[in-house]
């Protein structure tokens, strides 16, 4: 009986760690200034984080994505996040709702554009 409980708890912990820390594959890292026509720039950083470096079309923090999901147009998205954890959670949520994410950018991390 205890072994079943340990197995179930370990599976749940594995799922939680996967969602938070495993990167979403297939989405490239690009800077904001690179050919961003017809792509909506979505900033999911908190409101109190200064955004003077990047210009975004829509600014909805990750905590408010579920509430304001209808405000995001159904176009290709470029997501700007503050750190890797916020990015992974935001990308997984957007992809589960059917949005097409074409690229991402982490605010303090320079992209190594590999083509």
Secondary structure, 3 states (H helix, E strand, C coil): CHHHHHHHHHHHHHHHHHHHHCCCCCCEECCCCCCCCCCEEEECCCCCCCCCCCCCCEECCHHHCCCCHHHCCCCEEEEEECCHHHHHHHHHHHHHCCCEEEEEEECCCCCCCCC
